[in-house]
Amino acid sequence: MRSLLHDVDAPAVDALLTAVDEVMNSNTLLLKARADEPITPGNRLSVLEAFVHGPLFPDMMRTADRARHWDNLQSGPLVPRATILKLTELGMAGFRARLSWMLRTAFSPYRRHLDAAHADKVIDEFLNWLDRDRPVGDGEGWSCWSVHPDFMYLTGYYSDQPPQSDAAYFDAGPNDTATYLHRGNILMLLLTNGSP
C-alpha cells in the first residue's frame, strides 16, 4: 500500500475539511492511498483492515494531522490491536447526505451550520474533485461505506476518563464518523470527531 496523501492537497478538499471543522468543532482528516490490488466486494473489508492495522495508517494520520495544523496525535498507538472494523453501505447518495448532515444539521457547539446553498457548493466542488481523474465513459463510481467509528483509541472526552492513548482520535460522541470510499485500487478514509 502506498500513500497518496499529496493528492488531497487541493482547494476543494480544504474547503470541505475546513467547513466540517468549523461546523462540527472537528479535527477532520482525509486519507488517500493506493492498494496493491483492485478493491472488490470480496476484499474491501480486508484491504481496509490491512490499511488501518498497518504501519502506513499512523504515519498518514500524523502527517494529515500536522498538515491541518492540529498537532494532536503524539507518538502513542492509534488503533487497538484487537480492533474489528464494521462496515455499513452508504452509496453515493448516502455519502452526499452524510456530507450535507455534517455541514447543515450535525451537532454544532458554536452554531456554525452552513446554509443550504453554501453547503451544496462545498459538497459539489468536493464531489467534482473526487471524479476529476475518472476516465470519460468510465461507469465505475466510488463505493461508499460507513465505518463504525470505534476503531481508534478514545480521547475520554465524553466519559470523563483519561485518554486511552496520547494519539487518541475519536471522542465517542455524536460527531465521530468514518467514511470509506474506494474505486479501482484507490481508497480514501474521511474521519471526523468533535466535541463542545
N, C-alpha and C positions, 0 to 999 in steps of 0.2 A: 504494500500500500504506500502511496506517495502523497504528500501534502500538496494541495493546490490553493493554499491559503492566500497566496498573492492574487489569485483571481477575484477574490471578494473585495479587493480594494477598488471599489467603484462607487461613484456618486449615488446611484440608485440604492445600493446596499447600505451605504452610510446613512442615507435619508431614512430608510426603514428602521434600521437599528437605533438610530438616534430618537426617532419618533416613539418607538416602543419603550426605550429607556425613559423618556420623559413622561409618557402616559402611565406606565406600569411601575415606575421607580425601579427599573430592572437593570441588570448588568447583562445585556443581550449580546449573544455571540453567534456568529455564523461560521461553521467549519466546512471546508470542501476538500475532498480527497479523491484520488483515483485508485480504485481497487485493482487487484492483479487479474481479475476475471470479470466477465459481464455479471451484473447483479440481476438475478432472476427470481421468480416467485419461490423457487426451491431453495435458494441460498440467501435470500435478502436478510433474514434474521442472523444467520451465522456470519455473514460479512459484517454486519453492524456490530455483532458481539466481538468479533476479532478486532475490529477497529477500536471499540471502547475499551477493551481489555489489553490492547497492545501498547507499545511504547510511543507510538505516534500521537495518540489521543492527548495524553497530558502535555506533550510538547506543544501541540497545536492550541490546546486550551490556554496555556500560559502565554503563548505568542499572541493569540487573539485578545486575551485579557490586557496585555500590555499595549497592544495597538489601539484598543478602545480607551486607554488611559484609566483603567480601573486599578490595576496592580493589586488585585485581591487574592490571587492564587499563589500561595507560597510553595514551599518545597515538598509539602506532605502529599500523601496519596489522594487522588480524586475519586477513585472507584473502588468500593469494597470487592475483594476477590470473589466472593460467592454471589455476586450480583447476577440476576437473570433478567433480561430485557423482555418487556411485554409490549407488543405492537397492536394497534388498532387502525384499520384503514380509514384514511380521511378522503382520498381522492382529491383532484384539483379543486373542485367546488368546495369541499370541506376545508382545504388549506386556505383558500381565499376567505372563507367565512371565519377561520381562525385568525387570520391577519386582521380582518375587519373588527373582530371582537377585541383583539389586542389594542387597537387604536381608538375604538369608539365606545366600548362598554366594559372592558375589564376593570377590575378594582384599580382605582387611580387615587392614591392617597393625597395627591396635591391637585386633584380635579383638573387634569390637563388633557382630557379627551379631545380628539380631533373631530371637526365637523365632517359630515358625510363626503362632501366634495374634496376636502383636503385628504382625508383618509383614502378615498378612491384613487386620487392622483399618486400618492405614495405607493399604494399597492400595485397599481397598473405599471408604474415605472419599474418596480422591483420584479414583477412577473415578466415584463418585457426583457429585463436584464437576464432572467433565468433562461429565456428562449433565444437569446442573441446568437448562440453558436449552433442552433438547430438547423440542420440542412433543409433547404427548400424541398417540400414534398415528403419530409420525414414525418410519418404519422405517430411516431413514438413520443409520448409526452412523459412528464415526470410522474413517477409513482410516489404518492404522498401518504405518510403514515405518522400517527401519533405514537410516541414512545412514552410509556408511563414514567413520569419524572421522579423516580425514586432510585436511580442507578448511580448517583454520585453522593458523596458524603453531605450531611446536612449541617447548616450553619447553627442550628439550635435556636434560631430567632423566634419561632412560634412555640417552642416547647420550653423556653426558659432554661435550656441546657447549654453547656459549653459546646462550641463547635466540635464536630466529630473528627475534624482534620483542619490543619491550617490552610488547606486548599479546598475547603468545603464550598459547594456552589448552591445547591438547592436549599430553599427555606422551608419546605413542606407547607407552603401557603398557597393561596388561590392563583398566584401569578407564576407558578412553576410550570413550564411547558418544555417539551422536547418534540421537535418535528423532524422526521427523517424523510429526505427526498432522494430518489435515485433514478438514473436513466443511463442505459448502457453500462459502463464501468465507473461512472461518476456517482459519488454520494455527497449529500450535504446534511448537516445537522444544525438546525436553528434552535437555540436554547434561550430560555428566559427564566428569570427568578424575580424577585421584587418584594420589598417589604415597606410598610409605612414608616 
